[in-house]
Amino acid sequence: MIERVTGKVLEKSPTFCVLDCHGIGIGLHISLQTFQYLEKNSREGNVTLSSYLHVREDILQLYGFAEPQERRMFELLISVSGVGPKVALAILSGMSVRDLRQAIAMENVGAMTRIPGIGKKTAQRLILELKEKLQQDAATAAVSLPDSISPAGKQDAEEAVQALVALGFKPADAHRSIQQILSKSEGEVSLETLIKTALKESYGR
């Protein structure tokens, strides 16, 4: 699985971008939200996008996201019957992840049908199939980190929390463990090191 892609933006449009990754042009389908992120940050050098590789019988398509939360929402959306990657990107282009979560939690069909291409039946199906999953996701909300940590470092911290929860940690304990490790570190810590250190401190005592 390709978890993220870092490179210089060669091309970008509201639906697609190409990143130069060590001389290789990597194309990623993106939402309008991610396009706006690229508009703001592409002039500063390399950018990092979370990614999702969608595999079909006849094609491989790579999708890019400005934030891990957007990728997670994309994964949830395409898990809904009748919602493919194209529709999922349209939804993410029409509403922020935060607003979409709120609309699903409040069962606000009207807000969701304002997204072009999303009808009442699709909105109702999204609410029915995702409300409980989003409630479960809330237990592994983003770790609160200092602004000095890079986007890639924040993504590693969030993925470490999710990995620990999958290994049996309570969400609150996983958050606390990762935050403590980072607070003791003078620099950024890799995803692998975060998980190994948390496990060692929890079970190695």
MDTraj code that builds the backbone (N, CA, C; nanometers):
import mdtraj as md
import numpy as np

residues = "MET ILE GLU ARG VAL THR GLY LYS VAL LEU GLU LYS SER PRO THR PHE CYS VAL LEU ASP CYS HIS GLY ILE GLY ILE GLY LEU HIS ILE SER LEU GLN THR PHE GLN TYR LEU GLU LYS ASN SER ARG GLU GLY ASN VAL THR LEU SER SER TYR LEU HIS VAL ARG GLU ASP ILE LEU GLN LEU TYR GLY PHE ALA GLU PRO GLN GLU ARG ARG MET PHE GLU LEU LEU ILE SER VAL SER GLY VAL GLY PRO LYS VAL ALA LEU ALA ILE LEU SER GLY MET SER VAL ARG ASP LEU ARG GLN ALA ILE ALA MET GLU ASN VAL GLY ALA MET THR ARG ILE PRO GLY ILE GLY LYS LYS THR ALA GLN ARG LEU ILE LEU GLU LEU LYS GLU LYS LEU GLN GLN ASP ALA ALA THR ALA ALA VAL SER LEU PRO ASP SER ILE SER PRO ALA GLY LYS GLN ASP ALA GLU GLU ALA VAL GLN ALA LEU VAL ALA LEU GLY PHE LYS PRO ALA ASP ALA HIS ARG SER ILE GLN GLN ILE LEU SER LYS SER GLU GLY GLU VAL SER LEU GLU THR LEU ILE LYS THR ALA LEU LYS GLU SER TYR GLY ARG".split()
xyz = np.array([
    [0.0839, -0.1196, 0.0000],
    [0.0000, 0.0000, 0.0000],
    [0.0875, 0.1247, 0.0000],
    [0.0554, 0.2209, -0.0846],
    [0.1267, 0.3483, -0.0883],
    [0.0566, 0.4425, 0.0087],
    [0.1184, 0.4702, 0.1238],
    [0.0536, 0.5464, 0.2296],
    [0.0593, 0.6969, 0.2066],
    [0.1674, 0.7444, 0.1459],
    [0.1779, 0.8873, 0.1181],
    [0.2810, 0.9111, 0.0102],
    [0.2715, 1.0296, -0.0511],
    [0.3608, 1.0660, -0.1605],
    [0.4143, 1.2057, -0.1331],
    [0.5458, 1.2226, -0.1444],
    [0.6095, 1.3532, -0.1242],
    [0.6836, 1.3928, -0.2501],
    [0.6647, 1.5156, -0.2939],
    [0.7344, 1.5627, -0.4123],
    [0.6959, 1.7043, -0.4476],
    [0.7576, 1.7541, -0.5521],
    [0.7294, 1.8890, -0.6018],
    [0.6126, 1.8824, -0.6998],
    [0.5223, 1.9781, -0.6904],
    [0.4053, 1.9796, -0.7773],
    [0.4457, 2.0200, -0.9187],
    [0.4236, 1.9298, -1.0142],
    [0.4501, 1.9596, -1.1554],
    [0.3257, 2.0129, -1.2253],
    [0.2128, 1.9538, -1.1947],
    [0.0850, 1.9942, -1.2538],
    [-0.0231, 1.9849, -1.1465],
    [-0.1239, 2.0696, -1.1600],
    [-0.2373, 2.0583, -1.0672],
    [-0.3614, 2.1177, -1.1308],
    [-0.4739, 2.0543, -1.1013],
    [-0.6050, 2.1029, -1.1411],
    [-0.6989, 2.0700, -1.0256],
    [-0.8233, 2.1158, -1.0282],
    [-0.9141, 2.0856, -0.9171],
    [-0.9431, 1.9376, -0.8960],
    [-0.9045, 1.8520, -0.9919],
    [-0.9333, 1.7093, -0.9781],
    [-0.8111, 1.6184, -0.9889],
    [-0.6942, 1.6735, -1.0268],
    [-0.5785, 1.5883, -1.0532],
    [-0.4497, 1.6672, -1.0334],
    [-0.3460, 1.5982, -0.9867],
    [-0.2148, 1.6620, -0.9753],
    [-0.1061, 1.5613, -1.0092],
    [0.0114, 1.6138, -1.0412],
    [0.1284, 1.5305, -1.0674],
    [0.2413, 1.5805, -0.9785],
    [0.3009, 1.4902, -0.8999],
    [0.4130, 1.5236, -0.8140],
    [0.5406, 1.4610, -0.8680],
    [0.6490, 1.5384, -0.8669],
    [0.7798, 1.4886, -0.9078],
    [0.8449, 1.4230, -0.7870],
    [0.8521, 1.2903, -0.7883],
    [0.9112, 1.2149, -0.6779],
    [1.0432, 1.1545, -0.7256],
    [1.1530, 1.2256, -0.7020],
    [1.2857, 1.1798, -0.7433],
    [1.2904, 1.1499, -0.8933],
    [1.2335, 1.2393, -0.9723],
    [1.2383, 1.2260, -1.1167],
    [1.1254, 1.1468, -1.1780],
    [1.0382, 1.0916, -1.0961],
    [0.9231, 1.0156, -1.1461],
    [0.7964, 1.0968, -1.1220],
    [0.7175, 1.1182, -1.2262],
    [0.5930, 1.1930, -1.2129],
    [0.4809, 1.1019, -1.1649],
    [0.4323, 1.1260, -1.0438],
    [0.3255, 1.0456, -0.9854],
    [0.1943, 1.1222, -0.9962],
    [0.0956, 1.0635, -1.0650],
    [-0.0337, 1.1278, -1.0812],
    [-0.1313, 1.0836, -0.9742],
    [-0.2023, 1.1805, -0.9155],
    [-0.2997, 1.1497, -0.8102],
    [-0.4302, 1.2238, -0.8372],
    [-0.5397, 1.1532, -0.8230],
    [-0.6712, 1.2162, -0.8282],
    [-0.6951, 1.2841, -0.6937],
    [-0.7472, 1.4054, -0.6956],
    [-0.7622, 1.4823, -0.5721],
    [-0.8994, 1.5489, -0.5654],
    [-0.9349, 1.5926, -0.4456],
    [-1.0578, 1.6692, -0.4252],
    [-1.0273, 1.8175, -0.4365],
    [-1.1309, 1.8980, -0.4399],
    [-1.1137, 2.0429, -0.4433],
    [-1.0460, 2.0921, -0.3163],
    [-1.0733, 2.0265, -0.2042],
    [-1.0098, 2.0646, -0.0782],
    [-0.8576, 2.0475, -0.0871],
    [-0.8140, 1.9367, -0.1438],
    [-0.6707, 1.9121, -0.1573],
    [-0.6087, 2.0049, -0.2606],
    [-0.6821, 2.0349, -0.3668],
    [-0.6330, 2.1311, -0.4664],
    [-0.6060, 2.2664, -0.4006],
    [-0.6953, 2.3104, -0.3153],
    [-0.6770, 2.4377, -0.2457],
    [-0.5542, 2.4339, -0.1549],
    [-0.5295, 2.3183, -0.0938],
    [-0.4080, 2.3011, -0.0132],
    [-0.2835, 2.3152, -0.1017],
    [-0.2858, 2.2532, -0.2188],
    [-0.1721, 2.2625, -0.3099],
    [-0.1513, 2.4050, -0.3585],
    [-0.2595, 2.4768, -0.3836],
    [-0.2499, 2.6162, -0.4266],
    [-0.1746, 2.6997, -0.3231],
    [-0.1957, 2.6712, -0.1967],
    [-0.1342, 2.7486, -0.0891],
    [0.0094, 2.7057, -0.0597],
    [0.0413, 2.5786, -0.0842],
    [0.1688, 2.5254, -0.0365],
    [0.2672, 2.4814, -0.1437],
    [0.2248, 2.4711, -0.2681],
    [0.3125, 2.4140, -0.3705],
    [0.4328, 2.5016, -0.4028],
    [0.4258, 2.6306, -0.3745],
    [0.5379, 2.7196, -0.4059],
    [0.6494, 2.7112, -0.3030],
    [0.6225, 2.6460, -0.1907],
    [0.7211, 2.6387, -0.0828],
    [0.8180, 2.5217, -0.0988],
    [0.7998, 2.4412, -0.2019],
    [0.8866, 2.3247, -0.2223],
    [0.8058, 2.1971, -0.2266],
    [0.8581, 2.0910, -0.1660],
    [0.7875, 1.9631, -0.1663],
    [0.6599, 1.9684, -0.0824],
    [0.5614, 1.8926, -0.1249],
    [0.4385, 1.8752, -0.0465],
    [0.4215, 1.7260, -0.0210],
    [0.3476, 1.6940, 0.0831],
    [0.3199, 1.5543, 0.1173],
    [0.1702, 1.5322, 0.1180],
    [0.1253, 1.4311, 0.0437],
    [-0.0152, 1.3945, 0.0406],
    [-0.0321, 1.2525, 0.0937],
    [-0.1310, 1.2340, 0.1800],
    [-0.1718, 1.0980, 0.2131],
    [-0.2292, 1.0364, 0.0858],
    [-0.2176, 0.9068, 0.0704],
    [-0.2617, 0.8475, -0.0564],
    [-0.3381, 0.7174, -0.0349],
    [-0.4137, 0.6838, -0.1371],
    [-0.4920, 0.5594, -0.1370],
    [-0.4860, 0.5017, -0.2771],
    [-0.4429, 0.3759, -0.2874],
    [-0.4345, 0.3086, -0.4168],
    [-0.5610, 0.2266, -0.4373],
    [-0.6395, 0.2653, -0.5365],
    [-0.7639, 0.1947, -0.5667],
    [-0.7363, 0.0938, -0.6782],
    [-0.7623, -0.0323, -0.6494],
    [-0.7301, -0.1403, -0.7428],
    [-0.8585, -0.1949, -0.8037],
    [-0.8625, -0.1938, -0.9373],
    [-0.9709, -0.2585, -1.0105],
    [-0.9096, -0.3593, -1.1064],
    [-0.9932, -0.4389, -1.1666],
    [-0.9423, -0.5436, -1.2559],
    [-0.8635, -0.4856, -1.3726],
    [-0.9061, -0.3696, -1.4210],
    [-0.8460, -0.3161, -1.5423],
    [-0.7599, -0.1922, -1.5212],
    [-0.7492, -0.1420, -1.3968],
    [-0.6761, -0.0178, -1.3771],
    [-0.6357, -0.0003, -1.2310],
    [-0.5244, 0.0710, -1.2101],
    [-0.4811, 0.1137, -1.0775],
    [-0.4891, 0.2656, -1.0732],
    [-0.5558, 0.3214, -0.9733],
    [-0.5690, 0.4659, -0.9620],
    [-0.5242, 0.5092, -0.8228],
    [-0.4409, 0.6146, -0.8199],
    [-0.3882, 0.6657, -0.6944],
    [-0.4602, 0.7958, -0.6592],
    [-0.5045, 0.8058, -0.5355],
    [-0.5768, 0.9237, -0.4875],
    [-0.4942, 0.9923, -0.3790],
    [-0.4933, 1.1253, -0.3808],
    [-0.4133, 1.2011, -0.2848],
    [-0.4987, 1.2921, -0.1990],
    [-0.4541, 1.3119, -0.0740],
    [-0.5324, 1.3886, 0.0226],
    [-0.4413, 1.4772, 0.1065],
    [-0.4860, 1.5995, 0.1305],
    [-0.4053, 1.6940, 0.2077],
    [-0.3893, 1.6496, 0.3526],
    [-0.4884, 1.5810, 0.4071],
    [-0.4859, 1.5392, 0.5465],
    [-0.5258, 1.3916, 0.5588],
    [-0.4700, 1.3207, 0.6586],
    [-0.5098, 1.1816, 0.6813],
    [-0.6595, 1.1670, 0.7065],
    [-0.7198, 1.2707, 0.7690],
    [-0.8638, 1.2638, 0.7969],
    [-0.9451, 1.2599, 0.6681],
    [-0.8951, 1.3279, 0.5651],
    [-0.9662, 1.3271, 0.4374],
    [-0.9547, 1.1897, 0.3723],
    [-0.8375, 1.1298, 0.3821],
    [-0.8211, 0.9945, 0.3269],
    [-0.9114, 0.8952, 0.3994],
    [-0.9182, 0.9076, 0.5317],
    [-1.0032, 0.8174, 0.6087],
    [-1.1494, 0.8326, 0.5680],
    [-1.1929, 0.9554, 0.5482],
    [-1.3305, 0.9772, 0.5052],
    [-1.3535, 0.9191, 0.3664],
    [-1.2557, 0.9323, 0.2788],
    [-1.2649, 0.8734, 0.1448],
    [-1.2832, 0.7227, 0.1548],
    [-1.2041, 0.6585, 0.2418],
    [-1.2138, 0.5137, 0.2594],
    [-1.3521, 0.4737, 0.3108],
    [-1.4056, 0.5529, 0.4025],
    [-1.5392, 0.5247, 0.4545],
    [-1.6447, 0.5432, 0.3464],
    [-1.6314, 0.6488, 0.2681],
    [-1.7298, 0.6768, 0.1635],
    [-1.7364, 0.5646, 0.0607],
    [-1.6207, 0.5153, 0.0161],
    [-1.6227, 0.4126, -0.0879],
    [-1.6634, 0.2759, -0.0317],
    [-1.6734, 0.2667, 0.1015],
    [-1.7236, 0.1426, 0.1614],
    [-1.8764, 0.1353, 0.1551],
    [-1.9396, 0.2470, 0.1229],
    [-2.0859, 0.2526, 0.1143],
    [-2.1304, 0.1966, -0.0200],
    [-2.2309, 0.1139, -0.0202],
    [-2.2791, 0.0538, -0.1443],
    [-2.3232, 0.1613, -0.2427],
    [-2.2756, 0.1505, -0.3652],
    [-2.3130, 0.2452, -0.4691],
    [-2.2280, 0.3706, -0.4762],
    [-2.1293, 0.3830, -0.3864],
    [-2.0413, 0.5006, -0.3860],
    [-1.9008, 0.4581, -0.4277],
    [-1.8582, 0.5036, -0.5437],
    [-1.7242, 0.4749, -0.5921],
    [-1.6312, 0.5921, -0.5680],
    [-1.5042, 0.5793, -0.6083],
    [-1.4073, 0.6864, -0.5862],
    [-1.4477, 0.8200, -0.6479],
    [-1.5069, 0.8185, -0.7662],
    [-1.5452, 0.9433, -0.8317],
    [-1.6501, 1.0182, -0.7500],
    [-1.7503, 0.9457, -0.7021],
    [-1.8544, 1.0076, -0.6196],
    [-1.7963, 1.0528, -0.4864],
    [-1.7072, 0.9719, -0.4284],
    [-1.6455, 1.0079, -0.3003],
    [-1.5679, 1.1383, -0.3119],
    [-1.4931, 1.1555, -0.4206],
    [-1.4196, 1.2805, -0.4403],
    [-1.5147, 1.3980, -0.4607],
    [-1.6255, 1.3744, -0.5284],
    [-1.7244, 1.4804, -0.5477],
    [-1.7808, 1.5257, -0.4135],
    [-1.8039, 1.4300, -0.3251],
    [-1.8546, 1.4626, -0.1912],
    [-1.7510, 1.5424, -0.1139],
    [-1.6262, 1.4996, -0.1184],
    [-1.5198, 1.5698, -0.0464],
    [-1.4901, 1.7059, -0.1069],
    [-1.5205, 1.7225, -0.2346],
    [-1.5033, 1.8531, -0.2985],
    [-1.6155, 1.9495, -0.2604],
    [-1.7313, 1.8928, -0.2279],
    [-1.8474, 1.9762, -0.1981],
    [-1.8653, 2.0110, -0.0530],
    [-1.7915, 1.9431, 0.0355],
    [-1.8093, 1.9662, 0.1787],
    [-1.6815, 1.9271, 0.2518],
    [-1.6406, 2.0064, 0.3495],
    [-1.5221, 1.9725, 0.4280],
    [-1.5481, 1.8458, 0.5088],
    [-1.4409, 1.7797, 0.5493],
    [-1.4549, 1.6572, 0.6285],
    [-1.5300, 1.6867, 0.7579],
    [-1.4984, 1.7981, 0.8207],
    [-1.5652, 1.8342, 0.9460],
    [-1.7152, 1.8532, 0.9254],
    [-1.7513, 1.9272, 0.8212],
    [-1.8933, 1.9515, 0.7948],
    [-1.9657, 1.8234, 0.7557],
    [-1.8967, 1.7367, 0.6816],
    [-1.9573, 1.6100, 0.6405],
    [-1.9824, 1.5206, 0.7614],
    [-1.8850, 1.5146, 0.8511],
    [-1.9035, 1.4369, 0.9730],
    [-2.0241, 1.4878, 1.0519],
    [-2.0342, 1.6192, 1.0612],
    [-2.1446, 1.6786, 1.1362],
    [-2.2791, 1.6498, 1.0693],
    [-2.2818, 1.6596, 0.9364],
    [-2.4059, 1.6344, 0.8630],
    [-2.4520, 1.4900, 0.8828],
    [-2.3581, 1.3970, 0.8811],
    [-2.3933, 1.2565, 0.9013],
    [-2.4392, 1.2337, 1.0447],
    [-2.3670, 1.2911, 1.1403],
    [-2.4038, 1.2737, 1.2815],
    [-2.5417, 1.3304, 1.3114],
    [-2.5752, 1.4439, 1.2476],
    [-2.7041, 1.5101, 1.2712],
    [-2.8125, 1.4615, 1.1759],
    [-2.7751, 1.3661, 1.0881],
    [-2.8676, 1.3126, 0.9872],
    [-2.9281, 1.4249, 0.9033],
    [-2.8412, 1.5172, 0.8631],
    [-2.8831, 1.6348, 0.7869],
    [-2.8805, 1.6025, 0.6370],
    [-2.9857, 1.5425, 0.5899],
    [-2.9947, 1.5036, 0.4483],
    [-2.9890, 1.6262, 0.3583],
    [-3.0543, 1.7346, 0.3995],
    [-3.0583, 1.8552, 0.3177],
    [-2.9208, 1.9117, 0.2884],
    [-2.8331, 1.9134, 0.3881],
    [-2.6980, 1.9660, 0.3682],
    [-2.6206, 1.8817, 0.2682],
    [-2.6405, 1.7504, 0.2743],
    [-2.5665, 1.6608, 0.1862],
    [-2.6179, 1.6654, 0.0428],
    [-2.7472, 1.6853, 0.0254],
    [-2.8018, 1.6904, -0.1110],
    [-2.7675, 1.8203, -0.1823],
    [-2.7099, 1.9156, -0.1112],
    [-2.6631, 2.0379, -0.1776],
    [-2.5324, 2.0143, -0.2536],
    [-2.4702, 1.9002, -0.2286],
    [-2.3504, 1.8637, -0.3041],
    [-2.3935, 1.8179, -0.4429],
    [-2.3385, 1.8746, -0.5503],
    [-2.3783, 1.8342, -0.6853],
    [-2.3641, 1.6837, -0.7072],
    [-2.4693, 1.6209, -0.7580],
    [-2.4661, 1.4787, -0.7882],
    [-2.5090, 1.3883, -0.6745],
    [-2.5370, 1.4442, -0.5571],
    [-2.5784, 1.3630, -0.4422],
    [-2.7283, 1.3825, -0.4193],
    [-2.8067, 1.2771, -0.4436],
    [-2.9504, 1.2825, -0.4243],
    [-2.9908, 1.2391, -0.2850],
    [-3.1191, 1.2445, -0.2600],
    [-3.1710, 1.2129, -0.1273],
    [-3.1417, 1.0686, -0.0881],
    [-3.1603, 0.9749, -0.1800],
    [-3.1382, 0.8338, -0.1481],
    [-2.9917, 0.8069, -0.1128],
    [-2.9013, 0.8683, -0.1891],
    [-2.7587, 0.8493, -0.1609],
    [-2.7236, 0.9088, -0.0248],
    [-2.7758, 1.0278, 0.0038],
    [-2.7493, 1.0917, 0.1332],
    [-2.7998, 1.0057, 0.2478],
    [-2.9194, 0.9518, 0.2329],
    [-2.9755, 0.8662, 0.3383],
    [-2.8927, 0.7402, 0.3574],
    [-2.8432, 0.6845, 0.2464],
    [-2.7614, 0.5631, 0.2549],
    [-2.6278, 0.5930, 0.3241],
    [-2.5692, 0.7087, 0.2949],
    [-2.4446, 0.7485, 0.3605],
    [-2.4637, 0.7601, 0.5117],
    [-2.5732, 0.8227, 0.5509],
    [-2.6020, 0.8391, 0.6932],
    [-2.6219, 0.7038, 0.7596],
    [-2.6998, 0.6186, 0.6963],
    [-2.7312, 0.4867, 0.7521],
    [-2.6054, 0.4032, 0.7723],
    [-2.5154, 0.4053, 0.6724],
    [-2.3998, 0.3160, 0.6756],
    [-2.2781, 0.3748, 0.7461],
    [-2.2731, 0.5082, 0.7633],
    [-2.1515, 0.5684, 0.8175],
    [-2.1653, 0.6270, 0.9570],
    [-2.2866, 0.6505, 1.0025],
    [-2.3021, 0.7177, 1.1311],
    [-2.2318, 0.6430, 1.2438],
    [-2.2540, 0.5137, 1.2525],
    [-2.1913, 0.4355, 1.3593],
    [-2.0403, 0.4281, 1.3422],
    [-1.9933, 0.4135, 1.2181],
    [-1.8490, 0.4066, 1.1927],
    [-1.7803, 0.5359, 1.2332],
    [-1.8450, 0.6496, 1.2075],
    [-1.7861, 0.7776, 1.2444],
    [-1.7830, 0.7967, 1.3950],
    [-1.8803, 0.7434, 1.4638],
    [-1.8797, 0.7483, 1.6098],
    [-1.7627, 0.6683, 1.6649],
    [-1.7347, 0.5552, 1.6018],
    [-1.6204, 0.4743, 1.6438],
    [-1.4895, 0.5462, 1.6124],
    [-1.4847, 0.6130, 1.4985],
    [-1.3650, 0.6870, 1.4601],
    [-1.3358, 0.8006, 1.5566],
    [-1.4395, 0.8580, 1.6146],
    [-1.4218, 0.9707, 1.7052],
    [-1.3364, 0.9318, 1.8256],
    [-1.3365, 0.8023, 1.8568],
    [-1.2566, 0.7539, 1.9691],
    [-1.1078, 0.7609, 1.9407],
    [-1.0710, 0.7703, 1.8130],
    [-0.9302, 0.7816, 1.7759],
    [-0.9070, 0.9133, 1.7045],
    [-0.9566, 1.0202, 1.7646],
    [-0.9424, 1.1540, 1.7061],
    [-0.7953, 1.1938, 1.6987],
    [-0.7678, 1.2969, 1.6213],
    [-0.6302, 1.3410, 1.5992],
    [-0.5597, 1.3757, 1.7301],
    [-0.4305, 1.3408, 1.7376],
    [-0.3502, 1.3730, 1.8543],
    [-0.3222, 1.5221, 1.8557],
    [-0.3287, 1.5840, 1.9734],
    [-0.2972, 1.7253, 1.9866],
    [-0.1458, 1.7413, 1.9911],
    [-0.0894, 1.8099, 1.8907],
    [0.0550, 1.8205, 1.8784],
    [0.0979, 1.9654, 1.8592],
    [0.2226, 1.9969, 1.8939],
    [0.2741, 2.1325, 1.8733],
    [0.2777, 2.1689, 1.7254],
    [0.2675, 2.2979, 1.6964],
    [0.2705, 2.3442, 1.5576],
    [0.4052, 2.3190, 1.4911],
    [0.5106, 2.2984, 1.5723],
    [0.6448, 2.2796, 1.5164],
    [0.6607, 2.1460, 1.4450],
    [0.5727, 2.0519, 1.4721],
    [0.5817, 1.9203, 1.4073],
    [0.5269, 1.9302, 1.2653],
    [0.5983, 1.8706, 1.1708],
    [0.5605, 1.8780, 1.0301],
    [0.4332, 1.7987, 1.0039],
    [0.3661, 1.8242, 0.8889],
    [0.2478, 1.7447, 0.8528],
    [0.2760, 1.5943, 0.8495],
    [0.3943, 1.5561, 0.8001],
    [0.4292, 1.4136, 0.7962],
    [0.4437, 1.3578, 0.9374],
    [0.5003, 1.4384, 1.0298],
    [0.5140, 1.3951, 1.1679],
    [0.3795, 1.3796, 1.2366],
    [0.2874, 1.4713, 1.2073],
    [0.1531, 1.4635, 1.2639],
    [0.0801, 1.3401, 1.2107],
    [0.1004, 1.3121, 1.0827],
    [0.0362, 1.1942, 1.0240],
    [0.0890, 1.0668, 1.0902],
    [0.2198, 1.0604, 1.1139],
    [0.2774, 0.9435, 1.1811],
    [0.2173, 0.9263, 1.3204],
    [0.2001, 1.0389, 1.3915],
    [0.1444, 1.0317, 1.5271],
    [0.0011, 0.9800, 1.5248],
    [-0.0785, 1.0292, 1.4298],
    [-0.2179, 0.9859, 1.4203],
    [-0.2271, 0.8387, 1.3814],
    [-0.1420, 0.7964, 1.2884],
    [-0.1435, 0.6559, 1.2470],
    [-0.0936, 0.5653, 1.3587],
    [-0.0014, 0.6159, 1.4417],
    [0.0472, 0.5374, 1.5552],
    [-0.0654, 0.5148, 1.6560],
    [-0.1453, 0.6183, 1.6809],
    [-0.2594, 0.6043, 1.7719],
    [-0.3556, 0.4981, 1.7188],
    [-0.3870, 0.5051, 1.5900],
    [-0.4794, 0.4084, 1.5306],
    [-0.4231, 0.2671, 1.5391],
    [-0.2927, 0.2526, 1.5187],
    [-0.2301, 0.1200, 1.5265],
    [-0.2371, 0.0652, 1.6689],
    [-0.2137, 0.1509, 1.7670],
    [-0.2185, 0.1067, 1.9062],
    [-0.3598, 0.0645, 1.9463],
    [-0.4588, 0.1400, 1.9012],
    [-0.5979, 0.1039, 1.9297],
    [-0.6294, -0.0325, 1.8685],
    [-0.5805, -0.0551, 1.7453],
    [-0.6021, -0.1843, 1.6792],
    [-0.5338, -0.2979, 1.7547],
    [-0.4276, -0.2641, 1.8279],
    [-0.3545, -0.3654, 1.9051],
    [-0.4127, -0.3855, 2.0448],
    [-0.5189, -0.3126, 2.0768],
    [-0.5861, -0.3355, 2.2039],
    [-0.5796, -0.2229, 2.3049],
    [-0.5086, -0.1129, 2.2716],
    [-0.5037, 0.0010, 2.3622],
    [-0.6400, 0.0703, 2.3665],
    [-0.6735, 0.1263, 2.4830],
    [-0.7879, 0.2151, 2.4886],
    [-0.7495, 0.3454, 2.4191],
    [-0.8423, 0.4099, 2.3457],
    [-0.8080, 0.5328, 2.2726],
    [-0.7385, 0.6381, 2.3581],
    [-0.7894, 0.6615, 2.4787],
    [-0.7292, 0.7629, 2.5655],
    [-0.5858, 0.7258, 2.6021],
    [-0.5597, 0.5958, 2.6280],
    [-0.4252, 0.5508, 2.6624],
    [-0.3311, 0.5628, 2.5429],
    [-0.3828, 0.5335, 2.4238],
    [-0.3009, 0.5452, 2.3028],
    [-0.2606, 0.6908, 2.2787],
    [-0.3566, 0.7825, 2.2916],
    [-0.3264, 0.9249, 2.2763],
    [-0.2204, 0.9688, 2.3771],
    [-0.2418, 0.9303, 2.5033],
    [-0.1514, 0.9726, 2.6107],
    [-0.0105, 0.9198, 2.5870],
    [-0.0004, 0.7951, 2.5442],
    [0.1305, 0.7336, 2.5224],
    [0.2074, 0.8050, 2.4116],
    [0.1420, 0.8303, 2.3000],
    [0.2093, 0.8959, 2.1875],
    [0.2491, 1.0389, 2.2229],
    [0.1607, 1.1096, 2.2919],
    [0.1931, 1.2461, 2.3315],
    [0.3119, 1.2500, 2.4263],
    [0.3207, 1.1545, 2.5177],
    [0.4327, 1.1501, 2.6110],
    [0.5640, 1.1202, 2.5396],
    [0.5598, 1.0291, 2.4438],
    [0.6812, 0.9959, 2.3679],
    [0.7313, 1.1179, 2.2922],
    [0.6399, 1.1899, 2.2285],
    [0.6788, 1.3070, 2.1500],
    [0.7271, 1.4207, 2.2388],
    [0.6686, 1.4337, 2.3569],
    [0.7097, 1.5414, 2.4469],
    [0.8515, 1.5200, 2.4997],
    [0.8948, 1.3926, 2.5069],
    [1.0297, 1.3606, 2.5542],
    [1.1332, 1.3677, 2.4429],
    [1.0857, 1.3682, 2.3187],
    [1.1777, 1.3638, 2.2044],
    [1.2218, 1.5043, 2.1647],
    [1.3484, 1.5161, 2.1254],
    [1.4011, 1.6454, 2.0813],
    [1.3656, 1.6731, 1.9359],
    [1.3346, 1.5702, 1.8604],
    [1.2977, 1.5860, 1.7199],
    [1.1765, 1.5008, 1.6883],
    [1.1484, 1.4840, 1.5588],
    [1.0352, 1.4019, 1.5183],
    [1.0702, 1.2538, 1.5295],
    [0.9677, 1.1733, 1.5493],
    [0.9854, 1.0296, 1.5701],
    [0.9101, 0.9559, 1.4608],
    [0.9713, 0.8531, 1.4053],
    [0.9087, 0.7781, 1.2969],
    [0.7895, 0.6985, 1.3481],
    [0.7017, 0.6611, 1.2561],
    [0.5840, 0.5817, 1.2900],
    [0.6245, 0.4513, 1.3589],
    [0.7223, 0.3812, 1.3025],
    [0.7659, 0.2533, 1.3588],
    [0.8187, 0.2710, 1.5009],
    [0.8982, 0.3771, 1.5226],
    [0.9551, 0.4008, 1.6550],
    [0.8476, 0.4368, 1.7565],
    [0.7489, 0.5153, 1.7147],
    [0.6389, 0.5518, 1.8040],
    [0.5666, 0.4275, 1.8549],
    [0.5340, 0.3375, 1.7622],
    [0.4599, 0.2170, 1.7993],
    [0.5448, 0.1265, 1.8886],
    [0.6715, 0.1038, 1.8506],
    [0.7582, 0.0161, 1.9289],
    [0.7821, 0.0721, 2.0684],
    [0.8028, 0.2036, 2.0779],
    [0.8279, 0.2658, 2.2080],
    [0.7047, 0.2577, 2.2971],
    [0.5879, 0.2825, 2.2387],
    [0.4636, 0.2754, 2.3164],
    [0.4406, 0.1341, 2.3687],
    [0.4634, 0.0351, 2.2840],
    [0.4458, -0.1042, 2.3265],
    [0.5464, -0.1426, 2.4353],
    [0.6695, -0.0963, 2.4193],
    [0.7739, -0.1274, 2.5167],
    [0.7424, -0.0656, 2.6525],
    [0.6985, 0.0614, 2.6493],
    [0.6690, 0.1301, 2.7747],
    [0.5448, 0.0718, 2.8418],
    [0.4524, 0.0200, 2.7627],
    [0.3293, -0.0335, 2.8195],
    [0.3473, -0.1755, 2.8744],
    [0.4175, -0.2585, 2.7968],
    [0.4274, -0.4009, 2.8342],
    [0.5642, -0.4409, 2.8877],
    [0.6605, -0.3484, 2.8749],
    [0.7973, -0.3860, 2.9150],
    [0.8325, -0.3507, 3.0566],
    [0.7364, -0.2932, 3.1281],
    [0.7635, -0.2545, 3.2661],
    [0.7588, -0.3758, 3.3586],
])
top = md.Topology()
chain = top.add_chain()
for i, resn in enumerate(residues, 1):
    res = top.add_residue(resn, chain, resSeq=i)
    for name in ("N", "CA", "C"):
        top.add_atom(name, md.element.get_by_symbol(name[0]), res)
traj = md.Trajectory(xyz[None], top)
